[in-house]
Amino acid sequence: MSLGSLPPVTTDPASARPGAPDQPVPSLPRTAGRTAERRGDRAFRGLSLSAGLSLLGIILAIAVFLVVKAIPALQDNTASFLTDRVWDPNNAQPAFGIVALAFGTVLSSVLALLMALPVALGVALFISHVAPRRLAGVLGYVIDLLAAVPSVVYGLWGIFFLNDKVVVASAFLHEHAGWFPLFGGDDIFGRSIFLASIVLAIMILPIIASLSREVFLQVPVSQQEAALALGATRWEMIRTAVLPFGKPGVIGATMLGLGRALGETIAVAIVLSPAFVVSLDILSTNSGNTIAANVALGFAEASSTGRGALIASGLVLFAITLVVNVIARAIIYRRREFAGAL
Amino acid sequence: MAKRIESVGLSAYYGGFRAIEDVSVVIEPKTITALIGPSGCGKSTFLRTLNRLHEVVPGARVTGQLLLDDEDIYGPGVDATGVRRTIGMVFQRPNPFPTMSIYDNVAAGLRLNGVKRKGVLDDAVERSLQGANLWKEVKDRLTKPGAGLSGGQQQRLCIARAIAVEPQVLLMDEPCSALDPISTLAIEDLMTELKDRFTIVIVTHNMQQAARVSDRTGFFTIEATGEPGRLVEIDDTQKIFSNPGEKRTEDYITGRFG
């Protein structure tokens, strides 16, 4: 290498750096440290990371709390926690089992979902693709308003208004379709799992409808026109382009609704006449109970073991919600290649 | 099969705004007609009136006649979805259904028409993909999502989807504007092949493309913003690009305005 044309050696940055005499002169501005990361980026990364970690920490803390508090009560339990249909944890010989509560929780929530989902999808499609713009705006506002009504209001309305009507409907169903497994049973006097399911359905309907509407509005116009250009009618266009595109979002909305139904406390506690049975006779009074409602009703008078028993039931509810969400994730993940985002 | 299109005094509106005014034109079967003109001149709107897709925009309407072999597609009692089943369309941006496989994308139109038998669908899918020069590239991954293809492949998939129902007319709205030159060439070659079976109308901003592929070229323009678009002239492509009848056409194709 000829040095004849180079500036004096002492001011040449490349050769002035010890140990790296042949390194080229850096031409871009550099900052000290491992990477050329600006302070703002570092701060943002730290903040978002800690926000994410704190969420994990909270979930972990809840799980640990539930397990630690539940263990002593479970050790004192004289009945089988998983299989016995009894709830008497405040006794000197505490006996409690989760199966009736878990069954009632899942049954009422699934029934609520079956009732709410078709209506919610209909409402969402009507607002997003059928209704004239002004009516759609008003309806969307009403749906959001319904989602904001406190659950205690739904509970009071359910017991003082809806119960009478449900008794009449229950008697009708029992009389004309009593052969159907859900419509059997005796003492059809209301305050049943059926009533609780209807109240839950009304509560989760606006959540599912509102989120589904948002998803359906995201469907690109190009997708809808592609279907129309093939000669699709409006319903065929919805079936071909809108529903498949919105499917992951609808599943997510459904899971949020199901989560609310599973965990709903006060409305169910108000309307339901609790019973610790595993029964499909949803029309009967004393046809079941749910975990959350049982906690609300039992906590005030619980002994220390009783509180532990309620916390153990909370742990089961936590697990049920977790399983439901994992299933939903799995469904969405399985079809991710066809997820719709272009 | 391929049908003749004739518009008579056709105007199209978006609410109170008149987008195109008094377009009268005859498009012969088994020809490629290119529509050129500056942005906003109404050429895409005109294309969308040809399969009654214009009217899906709220407040949009059409006046005048549009004859498909003597039958007015805007006549009383004519069903728009039936019209769209006989007139296929390819859009500016490739828009395969992202939730469907390659196979299902091509079969979508047939399934809308009630075709369910697997043998019939299989044949139609293969024939259409071959017609769109895509079969060799995708025949081993028909169950994979259509959105996983390259842009040019996606556009050919959309062409396959459009021709699968054996339409009489194929409308193409700037089908190559989102594609690279090699994919563009593939589509242009394809159009020349498809001309034997379909009447093709293509909207393009690319004047070389119009000159390369079309038999006839129509020039649309607007006098000023807010004015309706009008068809200035339509003639043999060679004549439009060598010796147009109107000064405005010559100004546009030589790049003096627009």
Contacts between the chains, C-beta under 8 A, distances in Angstrom:
chain1	res1	chain2	res2	distance
A	133	B	58	7.3
A	220	B	95	7.5
A	222	B	91	6.1
A	222	B	93	6.0
A	222	B	95	4.1
A	223	B	95	6.0
A	223	B	97	6.5
A	223	B	98	7.4
A	225	B	53	6.5
A	225	B	56	7.1
A	225	B	91	6.8
A	225	B	95	7.5
A	226	B	91	6.9
A	226	B	95	4.6
A	226	B	96	7.8
A	226	B	97	6.7
A	226	B	158	7.4
A	226	B	161	7.8
A	227	B	97	7.7
A	227	B	108	7.6
A	228	B	53	6.3
A	228	B	56	5.7
A	228	B	81	8.0
A	228	B	84	6.5
A	229	B	51	6.5
A	229	B	53	5.9
A	229	B	84	5.7
A	229	B	88	7.1
A	229	B	89	4.0
A	229	B	91	7.7
A	229	B	162	7.5
A	230	B	84	6.8
A	230	B	85	7.2
A	230	B	88	7.8
A	230	B	108	6.1
A	230	B	109	4.2
A	230	B	112	5.7
A	230	B	161	7.2
A	230	B	162	7.6
A	230	B	165	6.9
A	231	B	81	4.8
A	231	B	82	6.9
A	231	B	83	7.8
A	231	B	84	4.1
A	231	B	85	3.3
A	231	B	86	8.0
A	231	B	109	7.0
A	231	B	112	6.0
A	231	B	113	7.4
A	231	B	165	7.4
A	232	B	81	6.8
A	232	B	84	7.9
A	232	B	112	5.4
A	233	B	81	5.3
A	236	B	112	5.7
A	240	B	97	6.8
A	240	B	108	6.3
A	240	B	112	7.2
A	241	B	97	6.4
A	244	B	97	7.1
A	244	B	99	3.6
A	244	B	100	7.2
A	245	B	98	6.9
A	245	B	99	5.8
A	247	B	99	7.2
A	337	B	144	7.4
A	337	B	145	4.9
A	337	B	148	7.1
A	338	B	98	6.7
A	338	B	99	4.7
A	338	B	100	7.1
A	338	B	101	7.6
A	338	B	145	5.1
A	338	B	147	7.9
A	339	B	98	7.4
A	339	B	99	7.7
A	340	B	98	4.6
A	340	B	99	5.3
A	341	B	98	7.2
A	342	B	98	5.6
A	342	B	147	6.0
